[in-house]
Amino acid sequence: MISIYVHPTCTSCRKAVALLEASGARVERRDYFRDRFSADELRDVLARAGRTPSEMLSTRAKAYRDLDIAGRGLDDEALLAAMAEEPTLLRRPLAISGHRSTVGFNAGALTELAEADRTA
């Protein structure tokens, strides 16, 4: 099963879900804007993905500039809290299967996840 965390209006998210589903992968989708993460839950998701909050921080998000995230020097715990409060700060889509993960729309990496899921 591939867990994918998305925002339904995000083009990259829609493309990633479509690619996974077309490949026959079993996909569990979560809109983390409608069904928001708590900081603890997000910590667990990122640990499963093998990613740190700073790796998953979307520096292109409007909230990143508006909240002056760069200038505040936040540690990972503070970033988790900010991401839970403002989901646009989390890069997307995030897809996880077993010990593998990929962020953003990367057709090759998503295809590898799908192939690993089908053979699992």
C-alpha positions in Angstrom: 0.0 0.0 0.0 1.3 3.5 -0.9 0.2 6.3 1.4 0.1 9.6 -0.5 -0.5 12.9 1.2 -2.0 15.5 -1.1 -3.9 18.8 -1.6 -6.6 18.1 -4.2 -6.1 21.4 -6.0 -2.3 20.8 -6.4 -1.5 19.8 -10.0 1.5 17.7 -9.0 -0.6 15.9 -6.4 -3.3 15.0 -9.0 -0.6 13.9 -11.5 1.1 11.7 -8.8 -2.2 10.0 -7.8 -3.2 9.4 -11.4 0.2 7.9 -12.2 0.1 5.6 -9.2 -3.5 4.5 -9.8 -2.8 3.9 -13.5 0.1 1.7 -12.6 -2.2 -0.6 -10.6 -0.7 0.4 -7.2 -2.8 0.2 -4.1 -3.1 3.9 -3.0 -4.4 5.3 0.2 -4.8 9.1 -0.3 -5.1 11.7 2.4 -6.0 15.4 1.8 -4.0 16.9 4.7 -5.5 20.3 4.2 -9.0 18.9 4.9 -7.8 16.2 7.4 -5.0 18.1 9.0 -2.0 16.5 10.8 -1.3 17.1 14.4 2.4 17.8 15.1 2.8 14.3 16.6 1.1 12.6 13.7 3.3 14.6 11.2 6.4 13.6 13.2 5.4 10.0 12.7 4.7 10.4 9.0 8.0 12.1 8.3 9.9 9.5 10.3 8.2 6.7 8.2 9.3 8.7 5.1 12.9 9.1 6.5 12.6 12.9 6.1 13.2 15.7 8.5 10.9 18.7 8.9 13.5 21.0 7.4 13.8 18.7 4.3 10.0 18.8 3.9 9.7 22.6 4.3 8.2 24.3 1.3 10.2 27.5 0.9 8.0 28.4 -2.1 4.9 28.7 0.0 3.4 32.1 0.6 3.2 31.3 4.3 6.9 30.7 4.4 7.5 34.3 3.5 4.5 35.7 5.4 5.6 34.0 8.6 9.3 34.8 8.0 10.2 31.2 8.6 13.7 31.7 7.2 14.4 34.6 9.6 13.1 32.9 12.7 15.7 30.0 12.8 13.1 27.4 13.9 14.2 24.0 15.0 12.5 20.8 13.8 10.0 20.8 16.6 8.9 24.4 15.9 8.8 23.5 12.1 6.5 20.6 12.9 4.2 22.8 14.9 4.2 25.4 12.1 3.5 22.8 9.4 0.6 21.4 11.5 -0.8 24.9 11.8 -0.2 25.9 8.2 -0.2 22.9 5.8 1.1 24.9 2.9 4.5 24.7 4.6 4.7 21.0 3.9 6.1 20.0 0.4 3.7 17.9 -1.6 2.9 15.3 -2.6 4.6 13.0 -0.2 4.3 9.3 -1.1 5.5 6.5 1.2 5.6 2.8 0.7 7.6 0.6 3.1 11.0 2.2 3.7 10.8 4.2 0.5 9.4 7.7 -0.1 9.3 10.4 -2.7 8.4 14.1 -2.5 7.0 16.2 -5.4 6.0 14.9 -8.8 8.9 12.6 -9.8 7.5 10.1 -12.4 10.5 7.8 -12.1 10.4 7.6 -8.3 6.6 7.2 -8.2 6.9 4.4 -10.8 9.5 2.7 -8.6 7.2 2.9 -5.6 4.3 1.5 -7.6 6.5 -1.4 -8.9 7.7 -2.2 -5.3 4.1 -2.1 -4.1 2.9 -4.5 -6.8 5.6 -7.0 -5.9 5.2 -6.7 -2.2 
